[in-house]
């Protein structure tokens, strides 16, 4: 609490314990114990006035009154900025470990409780988070299984982390000495068939699916489960479903695998390398295969990329593959490095980087050509440029739409304005602060990717204008609320991109996203929202 006063001596200030007591009392009065909802509030500023003559008790009463009013507005949905509600803490935990598996949790404030784990490999971050949430860990895994996301999660975190998670969620001593029923046995068979080279991932996926079906049922001990999996015969070679989604490589030197006798054993690093040398590389597109992706939202944005003609600014054919993939990766914001390696985006752009290939720098004149292209695309509506400075960055925007036209120093922005042959205008009242997206795209202090960010921000602007009431939304907000999550690409004629379930699913349907067909380097793709036929 900060107090501004005009007295000769500072007023008496409450200590942290007194503030915590008031907060606890107010929350007890405003929250419904029957509501299992879990709220995450980024920041709640509570300005208020208090008479000095009331003393410390009057100050605390004024604070309690202001906090009570703010919390009631939050619960009523009147305060939405920086506030997220989940159906339960397990739903929040499921979203958290999904973001950690995608290496994206560090950039999302609602998961800041475990931000210190962001420096760890995704598997370790997920394992440690679940260890700290023993009450809701199993329910969170069941929710991922319900959404069809448990297999991609197991592939991402690797065998070592899957084993650690199993050790945490399964009973250590009080567990059953046999499998509880035939359902768990059947699920184990299904998961082993799907991932014969990842026994612990298969076990974790089966346990999660079992928890989703029977959350309160007793679970066997780890040893009993491992013995049941080892007894399942496994045909040699990867299965069709097990080879369609490639997770991050397991950093552990010893990887638990199946040999052909059906038992779990540890193969050495040399054997693992020999085995991987003979494993087939997943193709860009195989009919009947399924590519799981954490960047399904990029496919939804690709419609705007195509309809704005942004690909006309890049080289055609195979030569433009790296540039198309760099633009697609930039649409993922802070996750652009992981998006560059995503197989589904390789299919979308018709290009797969080899080895240590890095995203290419944008063409030198891309920024200047984009400003002219945007003005032509907006015709007959005129572009009204307005210039603003955010820290060391100068930004030229369209006054009417807020779209970015040029980004860099003032000289570059003024050159773009002269090329548009349009006079500078003052900023319109209520224009959004662009610093949120500058930081989200990571281009405030880094020049190399600024031209890619211009094109990506234009696609977000077009996407937002299709959604009623969200025309001025930031790219960070749109990705976080509407586009983040796991989806699946089913190649075919046309291919189908099953998009993840969004918080504002109805807005996407009203915007005509469900059933829209886009042309990609891999062929036509039909976008499908959850629940569609």
Beta strands, then each sheet from edge to edge (+ up, - down):
strand 1: 38-41
strand 2: 83-86
strand 3: 255-258
strand 4: 264-267
strand 5: 290-293
strand 6: 385-390
strand 7: 393-398
strand 8: 404-408
strand 9: 487-490
strand 10: 495-498
strand 11: 517-520
strand 12: 523-528
sheet 1: 1+ 2-
sheet 2: 3+ 4-
sheet 3: 5+ 9- 10+ 12+ 11-
sheet 4: 6+ 7- 8+
end
